Amino acid sequence: MKTLTNQLAELDRDIDDTIRRSPIWRAADDLLTSVPGVGDVTAHTLIADLPGLGQLDRLRIAALVGVAPLNRDSGQMRGKRTIAGGRAGVRSALCMATLSAIRWNPVISKHYQRLVDRGRPKKVALVACMRRLLGILNAIMRTKTPWLCA
């Protein structure tokens, strides 16, 4: 167990060093981590697994990650909307970042509370906040401006 812990710490250091040595990745890391709720793991996952961040519109990036609602309709039957597909690793990291952002990011926190107050189930509100946070991160990467909201 100790060996695995040491190897994992060494891999984390290698990833940090690699990102810090590349000016483009360092700039992206600084922009992403400027958002409250987004830490190193989320930023590194987005940099590695979502190179289109900042280049696609918010609807396409949400579909690429797998947080866009998909219809389950057939003929006259109207089913529930669900999320599916996309990049599971990015979606998992984004979920953890959103849970943190609900607590520490005023924009995401207000959005979540508004949805829950309107009667949305908490998981539905969480996915909506994931989509909102992803849209914010996408806009930050597109405009190359850090988080400015107080």
Phi and psi in radians as a Rosetta constraint file:
Dihedral C 1 N 2 CA 2 C 2 CIRCULARHARMONIC -1.129 0.35
Dihedral N 2 CA 2 C 2 N 3 CIRCULARHARMONIC -0.677 0.35
Dihedral C 2 N 3 CA 3 C 3 CIRCULARHARMONIC -1.115 0.35
Dihedral N 3 CA 3 C 3 N 4 CIRCULARHARMONIC -0.770 0.35
Dihedral C 3 N 4 CA 4 C 4 CIRCULARHARMONIC -1.119 0.35
Dihedral N 4 CA 4 C 4 N 5 CIRCULARHARMONIC -0.689 0.35
Dihedral C 4 N 5 CA 5 C 5 CIRCULARHARMONIC -1.103 0.35
Dihedral N 5 CA 5 C 5 N 6 CIRCULARHARMONIC -0.732 0.35
Dihedral C 5 N 6 CA 6 C 6 CIRCULARHARMONIC -1.150 0.35
Dihedral N 6 CA 6 C 6 N 7 CIRCULARHARMONIC -0.716 0.35
Dihedral C 6 N 7 CA 7 C 7 CIRCULARHARMONIC -1.134 0.35
Dihedral N 7 CA 7 C 7 N 8 CIRCULARHARMONIC -0.693 0.35
Dihedral C 7 N 8 CA 8 C 8 CIRCULARHARMONIC -1.140 0.35
Dihedral N 8 CA 8 C 8 N 9 CIRCULARHARMONIC -0.725 0.35
Dihedral C 8 N 9 CA 9 C 9 CIRCULARHARMONIC -1.116 0.35
Dihedral N 9 CA 9 C 9 N 10 CIRCULARHARMONIC -0.667 0.35
Dihedral C 9 N 10 CA 10 C 10 CIRCULARHARMONIC -1.152 0.35
Dihedral N 10 CA 10 C 10 N 11 CIRCULARHARMONIC -0.710 0.35
Dihedral C 10 N 11 CA 11 C 11 CIRCULARHARMONIC -1.114 0.35
Dihedral N 11 CA 11 C 11 N 12 CIRCULARHARMONIC -0.719 0.35
Dihedral C 11 N 12 CA 12 C 12 CIRCULARHARMONIC -1.071 0.35
Dihedral N 12 CA 12 C 12 N 13 CIRCULARHARMONIC -0.717 0.35
Dihedral C 12 N 13 CA 13 C 13 CIRCULARHARMONIC -1.126 0.35
Dihedral N 13 CA 13 C 13 N 14 CIRCULARHARMONIC -0.711 0.35
Dihedral C 13 N 14 CA 14 C 14 CIRCULARHARMONIC -1.093 0.35
Dihedral N 14 CA 14 C 14 N 15 CIRCULARHARMONIC -0.740 0.35
Dihedral C 14 N 15 CA 15 C 15 CIRCULARHARMONIC -1.114 0.35
Dihedral N 15 CA 15 C 15 N 16 CIRCULARHARMONIC -0.802 0.35
Dihedral C 15 N 16 CA 16 C 16 CIRCULARHARMONIC -1.041 0.35
Dihedral N 16 CA 16 C 16 N 17 CIRCULARHARMONIC -0.782 0.35
Dihedral C 16 N 17 CA 17 C 17 CIRCULARHARMONIC -1.104 0.35
Dihedral N 17 CA 17 C 17 N 18 CIRCULARHARMONIC -0.725 0.35
Dihedral C 17 N 18 CA 18 C 18 CIRCULARHARMONIC -1.111 0.35
Dihedral N 18 CA 18 C 18 N 19 CIRCULARHARMONIC -0.754 0.35
Dihedral C 18 N 19 CA 19 C 19 CIRCULARHARMONIC -1.184 0.35
Dihedral N 19 CA 19 C 19 N 20 CIRCULARHARMONIC -0.703 0.35
Dihedral C 19 N 20 CA 20 C 20 CIRCULARHARMONIC -1.214 0.35
Dihedral N 20 CA 20 C 20 N 21 CIRCULARHARMONIC -0.448 0.35
Dihedral C 20 N 21 CA 21 C 21 CIRCULARHARMONIC -1.391 0.35
Dihedral N 21 CA 21 C 21 N 22 CIRCULARHARMONIC -0.411 0.35
Dihedral C 21 N 22 CA 22 C 22 CIRCULARHARMONIC -1.633 0.35
Dihedral N 22 CA 22 C 22 N 23 CIRCULARHARMONIC 2.105 0.35
Dihedral C 22 N 23 CA 23 C 23 CIRCULARHARMONIC -1.074 0.35
Dihedral N 23 CA 23 C 23 N 24 CIRCULARHARMONIC -0.633 0.35
Dihedral C 23 N 24 CA 24 C 24 CIRCULARHARMONIC -1.210 0.35
Dihedral N 24 CA 24 C 24 N 25 CIRCULARHARMONIC -0.814 0.35
Dihedral C 24 N 25 CA 25 C 25 CIRCULARHARMONIC -1.180 0.35
Dihedral N 25 CA 25 C 25 N 26 CIRCULARHARMONIC -0.634 0.35
Dihedral C 25 N 26 CA 26 C 26 CIRCULARHARMONIC -1.126 0.35
Dihedral N 26 CA 26 C 26 N 27 CIRCULARHARMONIC -0.748 0.35
Dihedral C 26 N 27 CA 27 C 27 CIRCULARHARMONIC -1.098 0.35
Dihedral N 27 CA 27 C 27 N 28 CIRCULARHARMONIC -0.762 0.35
Dihedral C 27 N 28 CA 28 C 28 CIRCULARHARMONIC -1.104 0.35
Dihedral N 28 CA 28 C 28 N 29 CIRCULARHARMONIC -0.731 0.35
Dihedral C 28 N 29 CA 29 C 29 CIRCULARHARMONIC -1.091 0.35
Dihedral N 29 CA 29 C 29 N 30 CIRCULARHARMONIC -0.753 0.35
Dihedral C 29 N 30 CA 30 C 30 CIRCULARHARMONIC -1.133 0.35
Dihedral N 30 CA 30 C 30 N 31 CIRCULARHARMONIC -0.693 0.35
Dihedral C 30 N 31 CA 31 C 31 CIRCULARHARMONIC -1.152 0.35
Dihedral N 31 CA 31 C 31 N 32 CIRCULARHARMONIC -0.794 0.35
Dihedral C 31 N 32 CA 32 C 32 CIRCULARHARMONIC -1.183 0.35
Dihedral N 32 CA 32 C 32 N 33 CIRCULARHARMONIC -0.736 0.35
Dihedral C 32 N 33 CA 33 C 33 CIRCULARHARMONIC -1.343 0.35
Dihedral N 33 CA 33 C 33 N 34 CIRCULARHARMONIC -0.087 0.35
Dihedral C 33 N 34 CA 34 C 34 CIRCULARHARMONIC -1.276 0.35
Dihedral N 34 CA 34 C 34 N 35 CIRCULARHARMONIC -0.304 0.35
Dihedral C 34 N 35 CA 35 C 35 CIRCULARHARMONIC -1.450 0.35
Dihedral N 35 CA 35 C 35 N 36 CIRCULARHARMONIC 2.205 0.35
Dihedral C 35 N 36 CA 36 C 36 CIRCULARHARMONIC -1.055 0.35
Dihedral N 36 CA 36 C 36 N 37 CIRCULARHARMONIC 2.253 0.35
Dihedral C 36 N 37 CA 37 C 37 CIRCULARHARMONIC 1.839 0.35
Dihedral N 37 CA 37 C 37 N 38 CIRCULARHARMONIC -0.356 0.35
Dihedral C 37 N 38 CA 38 C 38 CIRCULARHARMONIC -1.734 0.35
Dihedral N 38 CA 38 C 38 N 39 CIRCULARHARMONIC 2.063 0.35
Dihedral C 38 N 39 CA 39 C 39 CIRCULARHARMONIC -1.875 0.35
Dihedral N 39 CA 39 C 39 N 40 CIRCULARHARMONIC -2.928 0.35
Dihedral C 39 N 40 CA 40 C 40 CIRCULARHARMONIC -1.090 0.35
Dihedral N 40 CA 40 C 40 N 41 CIRCULARHARMONIC -0.754 0.35
Dihedral C 40 N 41 CA 41 C 41 CIRCULARHARMONIC -1.101 0.35
Dihedral N 41 CA 41 C 41 N 42 CIRCULARHARMONIC -0.801 0.35
Dihedral C 41 N 42 CA 42 C 42 CIRCULARHARMONIC -1.121 0.35
Dihedral N 42 CA 42 C 42 N 43 CIRCULARHARMONIC -0.786 0.35
Dihedral C 42 N 43 CA 43 C 43 CIRCULARHARMONIC -1.079 0.35
Dihedral N 43 CA 43 C 43 N 44 CIRCULARHARMONIC -0.771 0.35
Dihedral C 43 N 44 CA 44 C 44 CIRCULARHARMONIC -1.143 0.35
Dihedral N 44 CA 44 C 44 N 45 CIRCULARHARMONIC -0.665 0.35
Dihedral C 44 N 45 CA 45 C 45 CIRCULARHARMONIC -1.140 0.35
Dihedral N 45 CA 45 C 45 N 46 CIRCULARHARMONIC -0.753 0.35
Dihedral C 45 N 46 CA 46 C 46 CIRCULARHARMONIC -1.150 0.35
Dihedral N 46 CA 46 C 46 N 47 CIRCULARHARMONIC -0.698 0.35
Dihedral C 46 N 47 CA 47 C 47 CIRCULARHARMONIC -1.121 0.35
Dihedral N 47 CA 47 C 47 N 48 CIRCULARHARMONIC -0.745 0.35
Dihedral C 47 N 48 CA 48 C 48 CIRCULARHARMONIC -1.360 0.35
Dihedral N 48 CA 48 C 48 N 49 CIRCULARHARMONIC -0.754 0.35
Dihedral C 48 N 49 CA 49 C 49 CIRCULARHARMONIC -1.817 0.35
Dihedral N 49 CA 49 C 49 N 50 CIRCULARHARMONIC -0.086 0.35
Dihedral C 49 N 50 CA 50 C 50 CIRCULARHARMONIC -2.376 0.35
Dihedral N 50 CA 50 C 50 N 51 CIRCULARHARMONIC 1.179 0.35
Dihedral C 50 N 51 CA 51 C 51 CIRCULARHARMONIC -1.179 0.35
Dihedral N 51 CA 51 C 51 N 52 CIRCULARHARMONIC -0.270 0.35
Dihedral C 51 N 52 CA 52 C 52 CIRCULARHARMONIC -1.428 0.35
Dihedral N 52 CA 52 C 52 N 53 CIRCULARHARMONIC 0.000 0.35
Dihedral C 52 N 53 CA 53 C 53 CIRCULARHARMONIC -1.089 0.35
Dihedral N 53 CA 53 C 53 N 54 CIRCULARHARMONIC 2.184 0.35
Dihedral C 53 N 54 CA 54 C 54 CIRCULARHARMONIC 1.654 0.35
Dihedral N 54 CA 54 C 54 N 55 CIRCULARHARMONIC -0.152 0.35
Dihedral C 54 N 55 CA 55 C 55 CIRCULARHARMONIC -1.924 0.35
Dihedral N 55 CA 55 C 55 N 56 CIRCULARHARMONIC -0.317 0.35
Dihedral C 55 N 56 CA 56 C 56 CIRCULARHARMONIC -1.881 0.35
Dihedral N 56 CA 56 C 56 N 57 CIRCULARHARMONIC 2.824 0.35
Dihedral C 56 N 57 CA 57 C 57 CIRCULARHARMONIC -1.337 0.35
Dihedral N 57 CA 57 C 57 N 58 CIRCULARHARMONIC 2.975 0.35
Dihedral C 57 N 58 CA 58 C 58 CIRCULARHARMONIC -1.150 0.35
Dihedral N 58 CA 58 C 58 N 59 CIRCULARHARMONIC -0.544 0.35
Dihedral C 58 N 59 CA 59 C 59 CIRCULARHARMONIC -1.235 0.35
Dihedral N 59 CA 59 C 59 N 60 CIRCULARHARMONIC -0.752 0.35
Dihedral C 59 N 60 CA 60 C 60 CIRCULARHARMONIC -1.220 0.35
Dihedral N 60 CA 60 C 60 N 61 CIRCULARHARMONIC -0.659 0.35
Dihedral C 60 N 61 CA 61 C 61 CIRCULARHARMONIC -1.207 0.35
Dihedral N 61 CA 61 C 61 N 62 CIRCULARHARMONIC -0.606 0.35
Dihedral C 61 N 62 CA 62 C 62 CIRCULARHARMONIC -1.148 0.35
Dihedral N 62 CA 62 C 62 N 63 CIRCULARHARMONIC -0.695 0.35
Dihedral C 62 N 63 CA 63 C 63 CIRCULARHARMONIC -1.190 0.35
Dihedral N 63 CA 63 C 63 N 64 CIRCULARHARMONIC -0.654 0.35
Dihedral C 63 N 64 CA 64 C 64 CIRCULARHARMONIC -1.133 0.35
Dihedral N 64 CA 64 C 64 N 65 CIRCULARHARMONIC -0.660 0.35
Dihedral C 64 N 65 CA 65 C 65 CIRCULARHARMONIC -1.383 0.35
Dihedral N 65 CA 65 C 65 N 66 CIRCULARHARMONIC -0.502 0.35
Dihedral C 65 N 66 CA 66 C 66 CIRCULARHARMONIC 1.742 0.35
Dihedral N 66 CA 66 C 66 N 67 CIRCULARHARMONIC 0.452 0.35
Dihedral C 66 N 67 CA 67 C 67 CIRCULARHARMONIC -1.953 0.35
Dihedral N 67 CA 67 C 67 N 68 CIRCULARHARMONIC 0.151 0.35
Dihedral C 67 N 68 CA 68 C 68 CIRCULARHARMONIC -1.470 0.35
Dihedral N 68 CA 68 C 68 N 69 CIRCULARHARMONIC 2.407 0.35
Dihedral C 68 N 69 CA 69 C 69 CIRCULARHARMONIC -1.227 0.35
Dihedral N 69 CA 69 C 69 N 70 CIRCULARHARMONIC 2.318 0.35
Dihedral C 69 N 70 CA 70 C 70 CIRCULARHARMONIC -1.899 0.35
Dihedral N 70 CA 70 C 70 N 71 CIRCULARHARMONIC 2.407 0.35
Dihedral C 70 N 71 CA 71 C 71 CIRCULARHARMONIC -1.275 0.35
Dihedral N 71 CA 71 C 71 N 72 CIRCULARHARMONIC 2.548 0.35
Dihedral C 71 N 72 CA 72 C 72 CIRCULARHARMONIC -2.145 0.35
Dihedral N 72 CA 72 C 72 N 73 CIRCULARHARMONIC 0.931 0.35
Dihedral C 72 N 73 CA 73 C 73 CIRCULARHARMONIC -1.770 0.35
Dihedral N 73 CA 73 C 73 N 74 CIRCULARHARMONIC 2.620 0.35
Dihedral C 73 N 74 CA 74 C 74 CIRCULARHARMONIC -2.661 0.35
Dihedral N 74 CA 74 C 74 N 75 CIRCULARHARMONIC 1.986 0.35
Dihedral C 74 N 75 CA 75 C 75 CIRCULARHARMONIC 1.085 0.35
Dihedral N 75 CA 75 C 75 N 76 CIRCULARHARMONIC -2.156 0.35
Dihedral C 75 N 76 CA 76 C 76 CIRCULARHARMONIC -1.457 0.35
Dihedral N 76 CA 76 C 76 N 77 CIRCULARHARMONIC -0.289 0.35
Dihedral C 76 N 77 CA 77 C 77 CIRCULARHARMONIC -1.361 0.35
Dihedral N 77 CA 77 C 77 N 78 CIRCULARHARMONIC 2.277 0.35
Dihedral C 77 N 78 CA 78 C 78 CIRCULARHARMONIC -1.994 0.35
Dihedral N 78 CA 78 C 78 N 79 CIRCULARHARMONIC 1.917 0.35
Dihedral C 78 N 79 CA 79 C 79 CIRCULARHARMONIC -1.577 0.35
Dihedral N 79 CA 79 C 79 N 80 CIRCULARHARMONIC -3.121 0.35
Dihedral C 79 N 80 CA 80 C 80 CIRCULARHARMONIC -1.362 0.35
Dihedral N 80 CA 80 C 80 N 81 CIRCULARHARMONIC 2.620 0.35
Dihedral C 80 N 81 CA 81 C 81 CIRCULARHARMONIC -1.467 0.35
Dihedral N 81 CA 81 C 81 N 82 CIRCULARHARMONIC 2.400 0.35
Dihedral C 81 N 82 CA 82 C 82 CIRCULARHARMONIC -2.349 0.35
Dihedral N 82 CA 82 C 82 N 83 CIRCULARHARMONIC 2.895 0.35
Dihedral C 82 N 83 CA 83 C 83 CIRCULARHARMONIC -1.841 0.35
Dihedral N 83 CA 83 C 83 N 84 CIRCULARHARMONIC 2.569 0.35
Dihedral C 83 N 84 CA 84 C 84 CIRCULARHARMONIC -2.882 0.35
Dihedral N 84 CA 84 C 84 N 85 CIRCULARHARMONIC 2.905 0.35
Dihedral C 84 N 85 CA 85 C 85 CIRCULARHARMONIC 1.226 0.35
Dihedral N 85 CA 85 C 85 N 86 CIRCULARHARMONIC -2.762 0.35
Dihedral C 85 N 86 CA 86 C 86 CIRCULARHARMONIC 1.338 0.35
Dihedral N 86 CA 86 C 86 N 87 CIRCULARHARMONIC -2.839 0.35
Dihedral C 86 N 87 CA 87 C 87 CIRCULARHARMONIC -1.760 0.35
Dihedral N 87 CA 87 C 87 N 88 CIRCULARHARMONIC 1.862 0.35
Dihedral C 87 N 88 CA 88 C 88 CIRCULARHARMONIC -1.115 0.35
Dihedral N 88 CA 88 C 88 N 89 CIRCULARHARMONIC -0.666 0.35
Dihedral C 88 N 89 CA 89 C 89 CIRCULARHARMONIC -1.119 0.35
Dihedral N 89 CA 89 C 89 N 90 CIRCULARHARMONIC -0.724 0.35
Dihedral C 89 N 90 CA 90 C 90 CIRCULARHARMONIC -1.181 0.35
Dihedral N 90 CA 90 C 90 N 91 CIRCULARHARMONIC -0.724 0.35
Dihedral C 90 N 91 CA 91 C 91 CIRCULARHARMONIC -1.107 0.35
Dihedral N 91 CA 91 C 91 N 92 CIRCULARHARMONIC -0.679 0.35
Dihedral C 91 N 92 CA 92 C 92 CIRCULARHARMONIC -1.151 0.35
Dihedral N 92 CA 92 C 92 N 93 CIRCULARHARMONIC -0.793 0.35
Dihedral C 92 N 93 CA 93 C 93 CIRCULARHARMONIC -1.125 0.35
Dihedral N 93 CA 93 C 93 N 94 CIRCULARHARMONIC -0.686 0.35
Dihedral C 93 N 94 CA 94 C 94 CIRCULARHARMONIC -1.158 0.35
Dihedral N 94 CA 94 C 94 N 95 CIRCULARHARMONIC -0.615 0.35
Dihedral C 94 N 95 CA 95 C 95 CIRCULARHARMONIC -1.110 0.35
Dihedral N 95 CA 95 C 95 N 96 CIRCULARHARMONIC -0.790 0.35
Dihedral C 95 N 96 CA 96 C 96 CIRCULARHARMONIC -1.149 0.35
Dihedral N 96 CA 96 C 96 N 97 CIRCULARHARMONIC -0.686 0.35
Dihedral C 96 N 97 CA 97 C 97 CIRCULARHARMONIC -1.137 0.35
Dihedral N 97 CA 97 C 97 N 98 CIRCULARHARMONIC -0.648 0.35
Dihedral C 97 N 98 CA 98 C 98 CIRCULARHARMONIC -1.198 0.35
Dihedral N 98 CA 98 C 98 N 99 CIRCULARHARMONIC -0.669 0.35
Dihedral C 98 N 99 CA 99 C 99 CIRCULARHARMONIC -1.060 0.35
Dihedral N 99 CA 99 C 99 N 100 CIRCULARHARMONIC -0.693 0.35
Dihedral C 99 N 100 CA 100 C 100 CIRCULARHARMONIC -1.224 0.35
Dihedral N 100 CA 100 C 100 N 101 CIRCULARHARMONIC -0.700 0.35
Dihedral C 100 N 101 CA 101 C 101 CIRCULARHARMONIC -1.162 0.35
Dihedral N 101 CA 101 C 101 N 102 CIRCULARHARMONIC -0.561 0.35
Dihedral C 101 N 102 CA 102 C 102 CIRCULARHARMONIC -1.063 0.35
Dihedral N 102 CA 102 C 102 N 103 CIRCULARHARMONIC -0.534 0.35
Dihedral C 102 N 103 CA 103 C 103 CIRCULARHARMONIC -1.522 0.35
Dihedral N 103 CA 103 C 103 N 104 CIRCULARHARMONIC -0.642 0.35
Dihedral C 103 N 104 CA 104 C 104 CIRCULARHARMONIC -1.993 0.35
Dihedral N 104 CA 104 C 104 N 105 CIRCULARHARMONIC -0.292 0.35
Dihedral C 104 N 105 CA 105 C 105 CIRCULARHARMONIC -1.747 0.35
Dihedral N 105 CA 105 C 105 N 106 CIRCULARHARMONIC 2.053 0.35
Dihedral C 105 N 106 CA 106 C 106 CIRCULARHARMONIC -1.100 0.35
Dihedral N 106 CA 106 C 106 N 107 CIRCULARHARMONIC -0.611 0.35
Dihedral C 106 N 107 CA 107 C 107 CIRCULARHARMONIC -1.189 0.35
Dihedral N 107 CA 107 C 107 N 108 CIRCULARHARMONIC -0.838 0.35
Dihedral C 107 N 108 CA 108 C 108 CIRCULARHARMONIC -1.206 0.35
Dihedral N 108 CA 108 C 108 N 109 CIRCULARHARMONIC -0.682 0.35
Dihedral C 108 N 109 CA 109 C 109 CIRCULARHARMONIC -1.064 0.35
Dihedral N 109 CA 109 C 109 N 110 CIRCULARHARMONIC -0.799 0.35
Dihedral C 109 N 110 CA 110 C 110 CIRCULARHARMONIC -1.143 0.35
Dihedral N 110 CA 110 C 110 N 111 CIRCULARHARMONIC -0.691 0.35
Dihedral C 110 N 111 CA 111 C 111 CIRCULARHARMONIC -1.093 0.35
Dihedral N 111 CA 111 C 111 N 112 CIRCULARHARMONIC -0.804 0.35
Dihedral C 111 N 112 CA 112 C 112 CIRCULARHARMONIC -1.080 0.35
Dihedral N 112 CA 112 C 112 N 113 CIRCULARHARMONIC -0.841 0.35
Dihedral C 112 N 113 CA 113 C 113 CIRCULARHARMONIC -1.108 0.35
Dihedral N 113 CA 113 C 113 N 114 CIRCULARHARMONIC -0.673 0.35
Dihedral C 113 N 114 CA 114 C 114 CIRCULARHARMONIC -1.082 0.35
Dihedral N 114 CA 114 C 114 N 115 CIRCULARHARMONIC -0.743 0.35
Dihedral C 114 N 115 CA 115 C 115 CIRCULARHARMONIC -1.169 0.35
Dihedral N 115 CA 115 C 115 N 116 CIRCULARHARMONIC -0.751 0.35
Dihedral C 115 N 116 CA 116 C 116 CIRCULARHARMONIC -1.165 0.35
Dihedral N 116 CA 116 C 116 N 117 CIRCULARHARMONIC -0.682 0.35
Dihedral C 116 N 117 CA 117 C 117 CIRCULARHARMONIC -1.125 0.35
Dihedral N 117 CA 117 C 117 N 118 CIRCULARHARMONIC -0.515 0.35
Dihedral C 117 N 118 CA 118 C 118 CIRCULARHARMONIC -1.418 0.35
Dihedral N 118 CA 118 C 118 N 119 CIRCULARHARMONIC 0.009 0.35
Dihedral C 118 N 119 CA 119 C 119 CIRCULARHARMONIC 1.720 0.35
Dihedral N 119 CA 119 C 119 N 120 CIRCULARHARMONIC 0.121 0.35
Dihedral C 119 N 120 CA 120 C 120 CIRCULARHARMONIC -1.246 0.35
Dihedral N 120 CA 120 C 120 N 121 CIRCULARHARMONIC 2.469 0.35
Dihedral C 120 N 121 CA 121 C 121 CIRCULARHARMONIC -1.064 0.35
Dihedral N 121 CA 121 C 121 N 122 CIRCULARHARMONIC 2.633 0.35
Dihedral C 121 N 122 CA 122 C 122 CIRCULARHARMONIC -1.091 0.35
Dihedral N 122 CA 122 C 122 N 123 CIRCULARHARMONIC -0.604 0.35
Dihedral C 122 N 123 CA 123 C 123 CIRCULARHARMONIC -1.211 0.35
Dihedral N 123 CA 123 C 123 N 124 CIRCULARHARMONIC -0.639 0.35
Dihedral C 123 N 124 CA 124 C 124 CIRCULARHARMONIC -1.134 0.35
Dihedral N 124 CA 124 C 124 N 125 CIRCULARHARMONIC -0.744 0.35
Dihedral C 124 N 125 CA 125 C 125 CIRCULARHARMONIC -1.126 0.35
Dihedral N 125 CA 125 C 125 N 126 CIRCULARHARMONIC -0.656 0.35
Dihedral C 125 N 126 CA 126 C 126 CIRCULARHARMONIC -1.096 0.35
Dihedral N 126 CA 126 C 126 N 127 CIRCULARHARMONIC -0.781 0.35
Dihedral C 126 N 127 CA 127 C 127 CIRCULARHARMONIC -1.155 0.35
Dihedral N 127 CA 127 C 127 N 128 CIRCULARHARMONIC -0.666 0.35
Dihedral C 127 N 128 CA 128 C 128 CIRCULARHARMONIC -1.117 0.35
Dihedral N 128 CA 128 C 128 N 129 CIRCULARHARMONIC -0.664 0.35
Dihedral C 128 N 129 CA 129 C 129 CIRCULARHARMONIC -1.227 0.35
Dihedral N 129 CA 129 C 129 N 130 CIRCULARHARMONIC -0.579 0.35
Dihedral C 129 N 130 CA 130 C 130 CIRCULARHARMONIC -1.070 0.35
Dihedral N 130 CA 130 C 130 N 131 CIRCULARHARMONIC -0.778 0.35
Dihedral C 130 N 131 CA 131 C 131 CIRCULARHARMONIC -1.133 0.35
Dihedral N 131 CA 131 C 131 N 132 CIRCULARHARMONIC -0.683 0.35
Dihedral C 131 N 132 CA 132 C 132 CIRCULARHARMONIC -1.151 0.35
Dihedral N 132 CA 132 C 132 N 133 CIRCULARHARMONIC -0.790 0.35
Dihedral C 132 N 133 CA 133 C 133 CIRCULARHARMONIC -1.104 0.35
Dihedral N 133 CA 133 C 133 N 134 CIRCULARHARMONIC -0.712 0.35
Dihedral C 133 N 134 CA 134 C 134 CIRCULARHARMONIC -1.101 0.35
Dihedral N 134 CA 134 C 134 N 135 CIRCULARHARMONIC -0.683 0.35
Dihedral C 134 N 135 CA 135 C 135 CIRCULARHARMONIC -1.113 0.35
Dihedral N 135 CA 135 C 135 N 136 CIRCULARHARMONIC -0.687 0.35
Dihedral C 135 N 136 CA 136 C 136 CIRCULARHARMONIC -1.129 0.35
Dihedral N 136 CA 136 C 136 N 137 CIRCULARHARMONIC -0.813 0.35
Dihedral C 136 N 137 CA 137 C 137 CIRCULARHARMONIC -1.096 0.35
Dihedral N 137 CA 137 C 137 N 138 CIRCULARHARMONIC -0.680 0.35
Dihedral C 137 N 138 CA 138 C 138 CIRCULARHARMONIC -1.104 0.35
Dihedral N 138 CA 138 C 138 N 139 CIRCULARHARMONIC -0.755 0.35
Dihedral C 138 N 139 CA 139 C 139 CIRCULARHARMONIC -1.163 0.35
Dihedral N 139 CA 139 C 139 N 140 CIRCULARHARMONIC -0.675 0.35
Dihedral C 139 N 140 CA 140 C 140 CIRCULARHARMONIC -1.103 0.35
Dihedral N 140 CA 140 C 140 N 141 CIRCULARHARMONIC -0.748 0.35
Dihedral C 140 N 141 CA 141 C 141 CIRCULARHARMONIC -1.222 0.35
Dihedral N 141 CA 141 C 141 N 142 CIRCULARHARMONIC -0.593 0.35
Dihedral C 141 N 142 CA 142 C 142 CIRCULARHARMONIC -1.226 0.35
Dihedral N 142 CA 142 C 142 N 143 CIRCULARHARMONIC -0.744 0.35
Dihedral C 142 N 143 CA 143 C 143 CIRCULARHARMONIC -1.559 0.35
Dihedral N 143 CA 143 C 143 N 144 CIRCULARHARMONIC -0.212 0.35
Dihedral C 143 N 144 CA 144 C 144 CIRCULARHARMONIC 1.046 0.35
Dihedral N 144 CA 144 C 144 N 145 CIRCULARHARMONIC 0.608 0.35
Dihedral C 144 N 145 CA 145 C 145 CIRCULARHARMONIC -2.083 0.35
Dihedral N 145 CA 145 C 145 N 146 CIRCULARHARMONIC 2.370 0.35
Dihedral C 145 N 146 CA 146 C 146 CIRCULARHARMONIC -1.261 0.35
Dihedral N 146 CA 146 C 146 N 147 CIRCULARHARMONIC 2.990 0.35
Dihedral C 146 N 147 CA 147 C 147 CIRCULARHARMONIC -1.072 0.35
Dihedral N 147 CA 147 C 147 N 148 CIRCULARHARMONIC 2.247 0.35
Dihedral C 147 N 148 CA 148 C 148 CIRCULARHARMONIC -2.096 0.35
Dihedral N 148 CA 148 C 148 N 149 CIRCULARHARMONIC -0.145 0.35
Dihedral C 148 N 149 CA 149 C 149 CIRCULARHARMONIC -1.239 0.35
Dihedral N 149 CA 149 C 149 N 150 CIRCULARHARMONIC 2.374 0.35
